[in-house]
């Protein structure tokens, strides 16, 4: 009997192919690694795993012990939004056009595909929460979790400080203040450590609860999750038990609590971010007691965030997700705690440009350990693409760090670059090598050089003296100047 193939029977012959395709797609989804990014505001690499034994950071230390820790990682600009936009686009600040807190990158580079968009386009569920881009672009995500909708949050938690801020808010409204003048007027104290309020009442505590909930609800679709911790950003507000981890009598001012010698005025800043808080003088230095309390508060906030990260990583493990999740921890820029007689960020000094960067790649092909290579936050975009098996967009300007994650001694570039604007038309361009940091301050309209800095990191790692005028450094200065200008004009 002759079999006649009819159209309605074709699907029977395709059944094996359908099953094959189904299992291939399922296997592909399961093989894609999840991504968990821990973005921390104003975190400088003053952690126990980075050699700061006085800091209580056991959870980050444990993460670092099973990851690749980059000891010489650098932000591209030491202020929140430009640094974050640079990281999430893989482009340097001059390419993004974002150098301040007001510019919207979708106005300057509307066509760019951000990290969450790229992973969403490749089958990932992208989840964002907390401080990620600074002024959040909610439509960048599959799911944006607004922490304020789920928790009763306030800046301060002691009764005294809450009443003070309530009073300031009332006065500001009576004065008709809006925008930045309003925000500055209603700022309360720069630190608070007397409260025993539940951690869920703090933004970062409530956000951690929501992040854990999101992990528990994870399904077979791979996720790309960014959890943006706001602390240790000002004000230094953390539960009392984290303040109690540190003995205030043992907290001292930095050894270089003075301006760098021979440094040009354009390299300095007046730390207006801190001066906006009550109890901080409008001009001149803070007294030594206040300075020590500020340092104490910063340490307490670091330990608070460390404890929350510990909870989140434990939840990742409890859900059985840790073996197939890439975990990244980074700070968006450094922060000065009195070094060079300054506070906050907003300079090209090493203290502001250098950041912690820790990457855990859950695969036997990758190493754990420490790398001393000079790497940049702009490198993270192509790194995550390679780790996840995705193509990297052509406009990314960083370099994948995967070769270093496989072998921390692998050959690598000798330089890292950063920049910071000053006085409207002046931009400071900085190049970091193993031996030094060299900076040129350029008038972007005329092209004229306004000032230069050279710090010998072999003899002077804390950058206490600008030696740019010393003849013994001229040859190296000329070489670095050529490299810096070549990179600047690309």
C-alpha positions as CSV (number, residue, x, y, z in Angstrom):
1,X,0.0,0.0,0.0
2,X,1.4,3.3,-1.1
3,X,1.7,6.0,1.6
4,X,0.5,9.4,0.5
5,X,1.9,12.4,2.4
6,X,-0.8,14.9,3.1
7,X,-0.3,18.4,4.2
8,X,-2.2,17.8,7.5
9,X,0.3,15.0,8.3
10,X,3.5,17.0,7.8
11,X,3.5,18.2,11.5
12,X,3.7,14.5,12.6
13,X,7.1,14.2,10.8
14,X,8.2,17.5,12.4
15,X,7.5,16.4,15.9
16,X,11.0,15.1,16.6
17,X,12.4,18.5,15.4
18,X,9.9,20.3,17.6
19,X,11.1,18.3,20.6
20,X,14.7,18.9,19.7
21,X,14.2,22.6,19.3
22,X,12.3,22.8,22.6
23,X,15.1,21.1,24.5
24,X,17.8,23.2,22.8
25,X,16.1,26.4,23.8
26,X,15.5,25.2,27.3
27,X,19.1,24.1,27.7
28,X,20.3,27.4,26.2
29,X,18.2,29.4,28.7
30,X,19.5,27.3,31.6
31,X,23.1,27.7,30.5
32,X,23.0,31.5,30.3
33,X,24.5,32.8,33.5
34,X,22.5,35.2,35.7
35,X,24.0,38.6,36.4
36,X,23.9,40.3,39.9
37,X,25.5,43.7,40.1
38,X,26.0,45.4,43.4
39,X,26.5,49.1,42.7
40,X,27.7,51.1,45.7
41,X,27.6,54.8,46.0
42,X,30.8,56.7,47.1
43,X,32.6,53.5,48.1
44,X,36.3,53.9,48.1
45,X,38.5,50.7,48.3
46,X,38.9,51.0,52.0
47,X,37.8,47.5,52.8
48,X,39.4,44.7,54.7
49,X,40.0,42.7,51.5
50,X,41.8,45.7,50.1
51,X,44.1,45.8,53.1
52,X,42.1,48.1,55.4
53,X,42.1,45.9,58.5
54,X,40.3,48.5,60.6
55,X,37.2,48.2,58.4
56,X,34.5,45.6,59.3
57,X,33.5,44.1,55.9
58,X,33.3,40.3,56.4
59,X,30.7,39.7,53.6
60,X,32.5,41.7,50.9
61,X,35.7,40.0,52.0
62,X,34.1,36.5,51.6
63,X,32.9,37.5,48.1
64,X,36.4,38.8,47.2
65,X,37.9,35.5,48.4
66,X,36.0,33.6,45.7
67,X,36.3,36.2,43.0
68,X,38.8,38.2,41.0
69,X,39.6,41.3,43.0
70,X,41.0,44.2,40.9
71,X,43.3,46.3,43.1
72,X,43.9,49.0,40.6
73,X,40.4,49.8,39.1
74,X,39.5,53.4,38.1
75,X,36.3,55.4,37.4
76,X,36.2,57.6,34.4
77,X,34.9,60.6,36.2
78,X,34.6,61.1,40.0
79,X,30.9,62.1,40.2
80,X,27.9,59.8,40.2
81,X,26.0,60.3,37.0
82,X,28.9,60.6,34.5
83,X,30.6,57.6,36.1
84,X,27.5,55.4,36.0
85,X,26.5,56.4,32.5
86,X,30.0,55.7,31.3
87,X,29.8,52.2,32.9
88,X,26.3,51.3,31.6
89,X,27.1,52.5,28.1
90,X,30.7,51.3,27.9
91,X,31.7,54.8,26.7
92,X,33.9,57.4,28.2
93,X,32.4,60.7,29.4
94,X,33.6,62.7,26.4
95,X,31.7,60.2,24.2
96,X,28.5,60.2,26.3
97,X,28.5,64.0,26.7
98,X,27.6,63.6,30.3
99,X,29.8,65.5,32.7
100,X,27.3,66.7,35.3
101,X,24.2,65.6,37.2
102,X,21.8,67.4,34.8
103,X,22.6,66.2,31.3
104,X,20.4,63.4,30.1
105,X,22.4,60.8,28.1
106,X,19.4,60.0,25.9
107,X,19.7,63.6,24.7
108,X,23.4,63.3,23.8
109,X,23.5,59.6,22.6
110,X,19.9,58.6,22.0
111,X,20.9,55.6,19.9
112,X,23.2,53.9,22.4
113,X,22.2,50.4,23.8
114,X,22.8,50.3,27.5
115,X,23.9,47.2,29.4
116,X,20.4,46.3,30.6
117,X,18.9,46.9,27.2
118,X,21.6,44.7,25.6
119,X,20.9,41.8,28.0
120,X,17.1,42.3,27.6
121,X,17.6,42.0,23.8
122,X,19.3,38.7,24.4
123,X,16.7,37.0,26.4
124,X,17.3,38.3,29.9
125,X,14.9,39.7,32.4
126,X,16.4,42.9,33.5
127,X,15.6,44.2,37.1
128,X,16.8,47.5,38.5
129,X,16.3,49.1,41.9
130,X,17.9,51.7,44.1
131,X,20.5,54.1,42.8
132,X,21.6,52.8,39.4
133,X,21.9,55.7,36.9
134,X,21.4,58.4,39.5
135,X,18.4,60.0,37.7
136,X,16.7,56.7,36.9
137,X,15.7,55.8,33.3
138,X,12.9,53.5,34.3
139,X,12.2,52.4,30.7
140,X,15.6,50.8,30.5
141,X,14.4,47.7,32.4
142,X,12.1,44.8,32.1
143,X,11.1,45.6,35.7
144,X,12.0,48.6,37.7
145,X,11.4,48.3,41.5
146,X,10.7,51.6,43.2
147,X,11.8,51.1,46.8
148,X,9.8,54.1,48.0
149,X,6.5,52.4,47.0
150,X,7.1,49.4,49.3
151,X,8.6,50.9,52.5
152,X,8.1,53.9,54.8
153,X,11.4,55.6,54.2
154,X,13.0,58.8,55.7
155,X,16.5,60.3,55.6
156,X,16.9,60.3,59.4
157,X,15.6,58.0,62.1
158,X,16.2,59.6,65.4
159,X,13.3,61.7,66.7
160,X,15.4,64.8,67.1
161,X,16.7,64.8,63.5
162,X,13.3,63.9,62.0
163,X,11.7,66.9,63.8
164,X,14.6,69.1,62.6
165,X,14.1,68.1,59.0
166,X,10.4,68.5,59.3
167,X,11.0,72.1,60.5
168,X,13.4,72.8,57.7
169,X,11.0,71.5,55.0
170,X,8.2,73.7,56.4
171,X,10.5,76.8,56.3
172,X,11.7,76.0,52.8
173,X,8.2,75.8,51.5
174,X,7.3,79.1,53.2
175,X,10.3,80.7,51.4
176,X,9.1,79.2,48.1
177,X,12.4,77.3,47.5
178,X,12.5,74.8,44.8
179,X,15.1,72.5,43.1
180,X,18.6,72.6,44.4
181,X,18.1,75.5,46.8
182,X,15.2,73.6,48.4
183,X,17.3,70.4,48.7
184,X,20.2,72.3,50.3
185,X,17.9,74.1,52.8
186,X,16.2,70.9,54.0
187,X,19.5,68.9,54.5
188,X,19.8,68.0,58.1
189,X,22.9,66.7,59.9
190,X,25.7,65.1,58.0
191,X,25.6,62.0,60.2
192,X,23.4,60.1,62.5
193,X,24.2,57.0,64.6
194,X,21.9,57.0,67.6
195,X,18.9,55.2,66.1
196,X,18.0,51.6,66.7
197,X,15.2,51.7,64.0
198,X,14.7,48.5,62.1
199,X,17.0,48.1,59.1
200,X,13.9,47.8,56.8
201,X,13.2,51.5,57.6
202,X,16.4,52.5,55.9
203,X,16.4,52.7,52.1
204,X,19.1,50.2,51.6
205,X,17.6,47.7,54.1
206,X,14.2,47.9,52.4
207,X,15.8,47.5,49.0
208,X,17.7,44.4,50.1
209,X,14.4,42.9,51.2
210,X,13.0,43.6,47.8
211,X,16.0,42.2,46.0
212,X,15.8,39.0,48.1
213,X,12.1,38.7,47.1
214,X,13.0,39.1,43.5
215,X,15.5,36.3,43.8
216,X,12.9,34.0,45.3
217,X,10.6,34.8,42.4
218,X,13.2,34.0,39.8
219,X,12.1,31.5,37.1
220,X,13.9,29.8,34.3
221,X,14.5,33.0,32.4
222,X,18.0,34.3,33.2
223,X,18.1,37.6,35.0
224,X,20.3,40.7,34.9
225,X,19.7,42.4,38.3
226,X,21.3,45.7,39.5
227,X,20.9,46.5,43.2
228,X,22.0,50.1,43.7
229,X,23.1,50.8,47.3
230,X,22.9,54.5,48.3
231,X,25.3,54.3,51.3
232,X,27.9,55.3,52.2
233,X,26.8,58.4,50.4
234,X,26.0,61.4,52.6
235,X,24.4,61.8,55.1
236,X,26.2,59.1,57.0
237,X,23.1,57.5,58.5
238,X,23.3,53.9,59.7
239,X,21.8,51.9,62.6
240,X,23.6,52.3,65.9
241,X,25.1,48.8,66.0
242,X,27.2,49.6,63.0
243,X,28.6,52.7,64.6
244,X,29.4,50.5,67.6
245,X,31.7,48.4,65.5
246,X,34.3,51.2,65.7
247,X,35.9,52.9,68.7
248,X,35.7,56.6,68.2
249,X,38.8,57.2,70.3
250,X,40.8,55.2,67.7
251,X,39.6,57.1,64.7
252,X,42.2,59.6,63.5
253,X,42.5,62.2,60.8
254,X,44.5,61.2,57.7
255,X,48.2,61.8,57.8
256,X,47.9,64.2,54.8
257,X,45.2,66.4,56.3
258,X,46.6,69.3,54.3
259,X,46.6,70.5,50.6
260,X,49.0,68.9,48.3
261,X,52.2,71.0,48.0
262,X,52.6,72.8,44.7
263,X,49.1,71.7,43.5
264,X,47.4,74.2,41.2
265,X,44.2,75.8,42.5
266,X,42.2,74.3,39.7
267,X,42.9,70.8,41.1
268,X,41.3,71.7,44.4
269,X,37.6,71.8,45.4
270,X,35.6,73.3,48.2
271,X,33.5,70.2,49.0
272,X,30.1,72.0,48.7
273,X,28.3,68.7,48.8
274,X,29.3,68.3,52.5
275,X,28.8,72.0,53.3
276,X,25.1,71.7,52.4
277,X,24.5,69.8,55.7
278,X,23.7,71.5,59.0
279,X,26.6,71.7,61.4
280,X,29.2,72.1,58.6
281,X,30.7,75.5,58.1
282,X,30.1,77.4,54.9
283,X,33.8,78.2,54.6
284,X,37.0,76.9,56.1
285,X,37.8,73.5,57.7
286,X,35.6,71.4,59.9
287,X,36.8,71.0,63.5
288,X,38.7,67.9,64.3
289,X,35.9,66.3,66.4
290,X,33.4,66.8,63.5
291,X,36.0,65.4,61.1
292,X,36.5,62.3,63.2
293,X,32.7,61.8,63.5
294,X,32.4,62.1,59.7
295,X,35.0,59.4,59.2
296,X,33.2,57.3,61.9
297,X,29.9,57.7,60.1
298,X,31.4,56.7,56.7
299,X,32.9,53.5,58.3
300,X,29.5,52.7,59.9
301,X,27.7,53.0,56.5
302,X,30.2,50.8,54.8
303,X,29.7,48.1,57.4
304,X,25.9,48.5,57.2
305,X,26.0,48.0,53.4
306,X,28.4,45.0,53.9
307,X,25.8,43.3,56.2
308,X,23.0,43.9,53.7
309,X,25.2,42.4,50.9
310,X,25.8,39.4,53.1
311,X,22.0,38.9,53.4
312,X,21.6,39.2,49.7
313,X,24.4,36.8,48.8
314,X,23.1,34.3,51.3
315,X,19.6,34.4,49.7
316,X,21.3,33.8,46.3
317,X,22.8,30.7,47.7
318,X,19.6,29.5,49.4
319,X,17.8,29.8,46.1
320,X,20.4,27.6,44.5
321,X,21.3,30.4,42.1
322,X,24.9,31.1,43.2
323,X,26.5,28.4,41.0
324,X,25.2,30.1,37.8
325,X,25.3,33.7,38.7
326,X,28.0,36.2,37.9
327,X,28.3,38.7,40.8
328,X,29.9,42.1,40.3
329,X,30.6,44.6,43.1
330,X,31.8,48.1,42.2
331,X,31.9,51.6,43.6
332,X,31.1,54.5,41.2
333,X,34.1,56.6,42.4
334,X,36.2,57.2,45.5
335,X,35.7,59.6,48.3
336,X,38.0,61.8,50.3
337,X,37.8,61.6,54.1
338,X,39.9,64.7,54.8
339,X,42.8,63.8,52.5
340,X,44.4,66.9,51.0
341,X,42.2,68.9,53.5
342,X,39.2,68.0,51.3
343,X,36.0,65.9,51.6
344,X,33.7,64.2,49.0
345,X,34.8,63.4,45.4
346,X,34.9,65.8,42.4
347,X,38.7,65.8,41.7
348,X,41.2,63.8,39.6
349,X,43.2,62.7,42.6
350,X,43.9,59.0,43.1
351,X,41.6,59.0,46.2
352,X,38.6,59.9,44.0
353,X,39.4,58.0,40.8
354,X,40.3,54.6,42.3
355,X,37.4,52.3,43.1
356,X,36.8,48.7,44.3
357,X,35.9,46.2,41.6
358,X,35.2,42.5,42.3
359,X,33.9,40.0,39.7
360,X,32.9,36.5,40.6
361,X,32.5,34.3,37.5
362,X,30.9,30.9,38.4
363,X,32.8,28.7,36.0
364,X,35.8,26.4,36.4
365,X,37.5,28.2,33.5
366,X,38.0,31.3,35.6
367,X,40.3,32.1,38.5
368,X,39.8,33.7,41.8
369,X,42.5,35.9,43.3
370,X,43.8,39.5,42.9
371,X,44.9,41.4,39.8
372,X,47.1,44.5,40.0
373,X,46.3,45.4,36.3
374,X,45.2,48.9,35.6
375,X,41.6,48.5,34.7
376,X,38.6,50.9,34.2
377,X,34.9,50.8,35.0
378,X,34.3,51.3,31.2
379,X,35.7,47.7,30.9
380,X,32.7,46.1,32.7
381,X,30.3,46.2,29.7
382,X,32.4,44.1,27.3
383,X,33.5,41.9,30.2
384,X,29.9,40.9,31.1
385,X,29.1,40.4,27.4
386,X,32.0,38.0,27.0
387,X,31.2,36.1,30.2
388,X,27.6,35.7,29.1
389,X,28.5,34.7,25.5
390,X,27.0,37.9,23.9
391,X,28.4,40.1,21.2
392,X,29.7,43.5,22.4
393,X,28.2,46.6,20.8
394,X,30.7,48.4,18.5
395,X,30.5,51.7,20.4
396,X,31.9,50.2,23.6
397,X,35.2,51.8,24.4
398,X,36.4,49.5,27.1
399,X,38.2,46.2,27.0
400,X,37.0,42.9,28.3
401,X,38.6,41.8,31.5
402,X,38.0,38.1,30.9
403,X,41.6,37.3,30.1
404,X,42.5,38.7,33.6
405,X,39.8,36.8,35.2
406,X,41.3,33.6,33.7
407,X,44.8,34.7,34.5
408,X,45.5,37.8,36.7
409,X,49.1,37.8,35.4
410,X,48.0,38.1,31.8
411,X,49.5,40.9,29.7
412,X,47.5,44.1,30.0
413,X,47.5,47.8,29.2
414,X,49.8,50.1,31.3
415,X,47.4,53.0,31.7
416,X,44.0,54.1,33.0
417,X,42.3,57.4,32.2
418,X,39.9,59.7,34.1
419,X,38.7,63.3,33.8
420,X,37.0,66.0,35.7
421,X,35.5,69.4,34.6
422,X,36.2,72.6,36.4
423,X,35.1,76.2,36.1
424,X,32.8,75.7,33.1
425,X,35.3,75.5,30.2
426,X,38.2,73.7,31.8
427,X,38.6,69.9,31.8
428,X,41.2,68.0,33.7
429,X,42.5,64.9,31.9
430,X,44.4,62.4,34.0
431,X,46.4,59.3,33.1
432,X,47.5,56.7,35.7
433,X,50.5,54.4,35.2
434,X,52.0,52.0,37.6
435,X,54.5,54.6,38.7
436,X,52.6,57.9,38.7
437,X,49.5,60.0,38.0
438,X,49.8,62.9,35.4
439,X,47.0,65.4,34.8
440,X,46.6,68.2,32.4
441,X,44.0,71.0,32.8
442,X,42.8,72.2,29.4
443,X,40.7,75.1,28.4
444,X,38.3,73.3,26.0
445,X,37.5,76.4,24.0
446,X,41.0,77.8,23.4
447,X,42.9,74.5,23.8
448,X,45.4,76.2,26.1
449,X,46.9,74.3,29.0
450,X,45.9,75.9,32.3
451,X,47.9,73.7,34.7
452,X,49.6,70.4,35.1
453,X,50.2,67.9,37.9
454,X,52.6,64.9,38.3
455,X,52.6,62.7,41.4
456,X,55.3,60.1,41.8
457,X,53.4,57.1,43.3
458,X,56.6,55.2,44.0
459,X,57.9,57.9,46.4
460,X,54.6,59.7,47.1
461,X,51.6,57.3,46.8
462,X,49.3,59.7,48.7
463,X,50.0,62.5,46.2
464,X,51.2,65.0,48.7
465,X,53.5,67.0,46.4
466,X,53.1,68.0,42.7
467,X,56.6,67.5,41.2
468,X,55.6,68.5,37.6
469,X,58.3,71.2,37.6
470,X,61.2,68.9,38.6
471,X,63.5,68.3,35.7
472,X,64.1,64.6,36.5
473,X,60.5,63.9,35.5
474,X,60.4,65.9,32.2
475,X,61.0,62.9,30.0
476,X,58.2,60.8,31.5
477,X,55.9,63.9,31.5
478,X,56.4,64.4,27.8
479,X,55.7,60.7,27.1
480,X,52.5,60.7,29.2
481,X,51.3,64.0,27.8
482,X,51.5,62.5,24.3
483,X,49.5,59.4,25.4
484,X,47.0,61.5,27.2
485,X,46.3,63.8,24.3
486,X,46.1,60.9,21.9
487,X,43.4,59.3,24.1
488,X,41.6,62.6,24.6
489,X,41.2,63.2,20.9
490,X,40.0,59.8,19.9
